[in-house]
Amino acid sequence: MKIGSILENQKLEKRIAITPEIAKKYISLGFEVYLSEKYGIHLGILDEEYKKLGVKIFKDDSEIIDKVNIIVQLGPLSKDKSSLLRENQIIIGVLNPYDNKDELNKLVEKKINVFSLELLPRITRAQSMDILSSQANLAGYKAVIEAFANFEKAIPMMMTAAGTVPAAKILVVGAGVAGLQAIATAKRMGAIVFATDVRMASKEQVESLGGKFLTVEGAENLETEGGYAKEASDDFKKKQEHLILETLKKIDIVVCTALIPGKKAPVIIKENMINNMQAGSVIYDLAAVQGGNTALTEMDKIVEKNSVKIMGERNILNKLPVSASSLYAKNMFNFVENLFDKENKKININLEDEIIEKTLIR
């Protein structure tokens, strides 16, 4: 069995799917590992480090695609490279099946086995493969760091002979994996943290981290069976708007993390709310790539409105590529290992396995 990965478009994606640590694990399972030349050099990983483990390095990506049984990536291959895939090959990644439906269907029609790991079921056995959670955890941490870096006041309370500097007040919108990590990071740095979420189950988690959970009066629990947030009713949205409008008047930093899988991000912070914020406040919008949780978010730009900075990036994990690659590669290995029949040394696409059945695009 041969497994490979080719270098992503560096302008969009700096993470890699196979680290040296994970290459060693694939080889111990019995795989041959094929990688692009200079695959990890931007992360400080030289080709020699891979070669010492027995990894084969290729200058031409088409050779890798031609030789391997499995290709593991971050995102979809470019059209010219995906056209080289052949029947019965396997491609695994975070392939955004909602936006790339037509392209992925073309691969399925060619009888290529396409696995998109955003579709993993929320079950205990899949936790070690949960790419969305491992990457969101880092994104929540980094969003707080980026927001603090653009905030021109101290974060913790400081008592000095010259007077007291008050602690910064943070609002985290959305208390999923990214939001909970944002709360924990902000608390560790001495901020006063508030959080809101449409899922009532989040209240206990927020409070366990030292945050204050803001609830809409008469709120219902808007949570899917898979643990994700679902669309709120118009009545709920109006009540939530009023709550956030009043809260934002006293908030210094907002971190937005609210996403609905496969849909445009809900616009939670309207322009009139931003107009009521204090001058010098900062909003970091992790939902920027799906349209943003604020009315003014522009991807990869810092927008200023009434001295409030609104920022959000296409891929914040490009600022933590070493840590993000380490976790991503481990998630990917665990998924491949689950596909692999160790006794017969072959891939077994067992559709009775919920993990395989849910992630295979058909």
C-alpha positions, -999 to 999 in steps of 0.1 A, spaced: 0 0 0 12 35 -9 1 67 7 11 102 -4 5 139 -1 14 168 -23 23 204 -13 -7 227 -9 -10 261 -25 13 280 -1 -7 313 -6 -38 296 9 -25 268 31 7 263 51 -4 232 70 7 197 59 -10 163 62 20 141 70 46 151 95 78 131 101 63 116 133 33 104 114 53 93 83 71 69 107 37 56 119 24 49 83 56 31 75 53 9 107 18 0 94 33 -13 62 27 18 39 52 33 16 50 71 19 54 95 -11 58 133 -7 65 163 -28 100 178 -28 103 205 -1 70 193 14 77 206 49 106 230 44 84 261 52 78 245 86 115 238 92 113 202 81 139 193 56 135 165 30 164 147 46 144 142 77 117 124 57 143 104 37 159 91 68 126 75 78 123 58 43 99 84 27 102 87 -10 105 123 -23 93 134 -58 98 165 -78 67 159 -100 34 157 -81 18 138 -110 42 109 -102 29 108 -67 -7 108 -78 1 80 -103 17 57 -78 -3 60 -46 -34 42 -34 -43 70 -9 -38 107 -11 -42 128 21 -45 165 19 -58 196 37 -82 209 10 -93 197 -25 -67 191 -52 -65 217 -80 -86 207 -111 -55 198 -131 -43 174 -104 -76 159 -95 -80 151 -132 -51 127 -128 -69 106 -102 -79 71 -113 -106 46 -104 -104 31 -69 -79 56 -56 -88 72 -22 -85 109 -14 -90 122 21 -91 157 34 -113 186 45 -129 189 11 -158 213 18 -185 192 3 -211 219 6 -192 244 -17 -174 218 -38 -203 195 -45 -200 195 -83 -162 189 -84 -165 161 -58 -193 144 -76 -172 143 -107 -146 123 -88 -173 100 -74 -185 94 -110 -149 83 -119 -152 57 -90 -127 75 -68 -133 71 -31 -137 106 -16 -137 110 22 -143 145 36 -136 146 73 -159 176 82 -186 149 79 -173 128 108 -201 117 132 -199 131 167 -193 97 184 -167 88 210 -148 65 186 -143 93 161 -128 118 186 -92 110 178 -100 117 141 -120 149 148 -101 174 126 -127 202 131 -123 201 168 -85 199 169 -82 228 144 -110 249 160 -92 246 194 -61 262 180 -82 288 161 -100 299 193 -67 304 210 -51 323 182 -81 345 177 -78 358 212 -40 364 208 -47 384 176 -74 404 191 -53 413 221 -24 422 199 -46 448 182 -61 461 215 -43 492 227 -49 487 264 -37 461 290 -58 430 294 -55 420 331 -63 444 360 -32 462 372 -30 480 405 -2 505 407 7 536 428 -4 557 399 -38 541 398 -57 510 387 -59 497 352 -92 478 349 -94 443 333 -105 441 297 -140 428 292 -144 401 265 -175 387 248 -172 353 230 -200 347 206 -205 310 201 -193 285 227 -183 255 206 -147 242 206 -132 274 193 -153 296 216 -145 275 247 -108 277 240 -111 315 234 -128 318 269 -101 297 286 -73 317 269 -88 351 277 -94 341 314 -58 329 317 -46 363 305 -67 381 332 -98 393 312 -134 393 324 -152 370 300 -188 368 289 -202 343 264 -234 336 245 -246 306 225 -279 293 212 -271 259 228 -282 259 264 -258 230 271 -230 254 266 -239 273 298 -223 248 322 -191 246 300 -188 284 299 -192 287 336 -167 259 343 -141 280 326 -149 311 346 -170 329 320 -204 344 325 -231 329 302 -255 354 288 -289 339 281 -319 351 262 -351 351 283 -372 320 275 -344 306 253 -349 272 238 -320 248 231 -310 252 195 -287 222 191 -287 194 165 -283 158 173 -247 161 161 -240 188 187 -239 217 163 -259 249 164 -290 252 143 -309 282 129 -327 303 155 -363 315 152 -370 352 143 -383 358 179 -351 344 194 -330 365 171 -348 397 181 -342 389 218 -306 379 212 -300 412 193 -313 433 222 -291 413 247 -260 417 225 -267 454 218 -268 462 255 -238 440 263 -216 454 236 -218 489 252 -195 477 280 -173 452 260 -137 458 249 -131 428 227 -154 404 209 -144 370 195 -170 356 171 -170 318 164 -207 311 154 -210 288 124 -237 266 110 -222 237 89 -229 241 52 -245 275 55 -235 312 55 -224 323 89 -252 340 109 -248 378 111 -251 383 149 -234 417 153 -252 444 132 -238 477 122 -259 496 147 -244 474 175 -208 483 164 -218 520 164 -226 517 201 -193 501 211 -165 519 229 -138 535 208 -107 513 206 -127 481 209 -117 451 187 -138 424 171 -120 392 158 -144 372 135 -134 336 131 -165 331 108 -150 355 82 -144 327 57 -182 319 57 -193 355 54 -187 366 90 -207 371 122 -206 408 119 -222 430 92 -189 447 84 -164 417 83 -141 416 53 -119 386 50 -81 393 54 -87 430 62 -90 452 93 -121 473 89 -124 504 112 -158 518 120 -162 545 146 -127 536 160 -137 499 164 -115 474 146 -132 444 129 -109 417 117 -110 382 103 -89 359 81 -94 332 55 -72 308 74 -60 319 109 -42 285 112 -16 297 87 -3 316 117 1 284 137 10 259 110 34 237 130 10 230 158 -19 228 135 -1 203 112 9 181 141 -27 177 152 -41 174 117 -16 147 107 -25 127 138 -62 130 131 -56 119 95 -35 89 106 -62 77 130 -87 79 102 -65 60 77 -57 34 104 -94 28 109 -97 22 71 -68 -2 71 -72 -40 75 -40 -48 93 -44 -86 89 -47 -85 51 -27 -53 46 -53 -36 25 -79 -9 27 -114 -20 37 -142 5 30 -167 -11 54 -199 8 51 -212 -8 83 -187 14 101 -205 46 109 -172 67 106 -166 54 71 -202 55 60 -207 91 71 -175 105 56 -176 88 22 -191 110 -4 -215 92 -27 
